[in-house]
């Protein structure tokens, strides 16, 4: 899985770190421990980042979703 943060240029380095970890499902306490800061600092950075507006897009290869195998079979059935 790959995360793409659109609008990341608006975020500070620390905001990018917090947003990335939050979007990966980490709790504020886990992020605080990993980044050696308080949970309230994590909340502040996350809220500041959200106010700047960004979008997180999850990029998944089609193979991991089984999309290409099914599409090929459907295409072959239609041509037969």
C-alpha positions, -999 to 999 in steps of 0.1 A, spaced: 0 0 0 12 35 -8 -2 67 5 -2 99 -15 -8 132 3 -22 157 -21 -16 193 -9 14 181 11 34 212 0 11 232 24 22 210 54 52 213 76 75 183 79 61 174 113 25 177 100 33 154 72 47 128 97 16 130 119 -8 129 89 9 99 74 10 79 107 -27 89 114 -38 78 80 -20 45 85 -42 39 116 -19 48 144 -33 63 175 -22 97 189 -5 79 218 15 57 193 24 86 172 35 106 202 58 78 214 73 72 179 80 109 173 90 117 209 64 143 215 32 147 236 -2 134 225 -15 170 227 13 181 202 2 153 179 -34 165 181 -24 201 175 -3 192 144 -31 170 130 -57 197 135 -34 223 120 -28 200 90 -65 194 85 -72 231 85 -47 236 57 -66 212 35 -50 180 21 -63 148 6 -49 114 12 -51 89 -16 -43 52 -12 -26 38 -42 -31 1 -46 -18 -20 -75 -46 -36 -94 -31 -71 -90 -35 -69 -52 -73 -64 -57 -75 -92 -83 -88 -67 -109 -67 -77 -139 -73 -114 -138 -111 -110 -138 -110 -84 -165 -90 -106 -188 -114 -135 -183 -145 -113 -190 -128 -100 -222 -121 -135 -234 -156 -147 -228 -171 -117 -247 -149 -123 -277 -157 -161 -279 
